Amino acid sequence: GYFHQRVSECRYSSKDLQGIELIDSYVFNQAEYVRFNSTVGKFVGYTELGVYNAEAWNKGPVLAQELGELERFCKPNADLRY
């Protein structure tokens, strides 16, 4: 069988809301193939498939949606973290 996983993580470096980082990783058979990092501001591919997906996602509405996740998910939950 095959194993596919998506891991989204908010990293809080300080109580200041400017220090929040969203990492969204896509993993296939225990190898990460593409990642979104809010600090970088785009998807980055690590395999041939990942590079292909990252290029497509960075050009379309997926990038805007992912950038919105920082505001929608990470920042409102910062108080729970601290």
N, C-alpha and C positions, 0 to 999 in steps of 0.2 A: 504494500500500500504506500500511499504518499502522505506526507505531513505538511500542512500549510498552516501558518500562524501569523497573526498580526498583533503586534505589541505596541500600545500607545502609552507613553509615559510623560508626565509633567515633572520637570526637575526644578526645584525651588532652591536657589542659591542664597536668597536672603528674603526678608519680609517685604522688601521693596518689590512691587509688581513688575518692575522693569527687569528683574533678575530671573524671570521665569523662562524656561526652555521646554519646548514640546519636541519629543522624539517619537516618530511613528515608523516602526520597522516592519518589513514584510519578509517572512522567512519561509523557505521551501526546503524540506528535508534537512533541517537544522543548519542551513546556510542562508544568511541574510543576503537578499538580492537587491533590495532597494530600501532607501531610508529617506524620510523627510525630517529635517532639522530646522526648527523655526529660527535659529540663529543664522543659519546659512540662507534660509528663505526659499529653498527649493528642494526638489527630490534629487537624490544622487543614487546612481546605479552602481552595483558592485559586480554584476555578472552581465553576460550578453543580454539576457532577458531583462535584467534590471536597468541597464542603460537604455534599452528600447522603451521600457515603460516610463522611466524618468523623463526622457525627452518628450514623450507624448503627454504625460501628466503636467509637465511644466508649461506646456503651450495651451492647455485647455482649462476648463472650469474646475478641475480637480485641485489645482494649486490654490485658487481663491478659497475653495471650501476648506482646504487644510489650514490655510492661514487663519481662517475664522475659528478653527477649533481652539486655538490659543486663547482667544477672547471668550468663547462659549464654554469651554470645559476647564481650562487650567486656572484662569484668573478668579472665577467665582469660587473655586474649591481651595484657594490658597489659605483661607482662614481655617479650614479643616486641618490643613497640614501643620499649622502653627497653633 
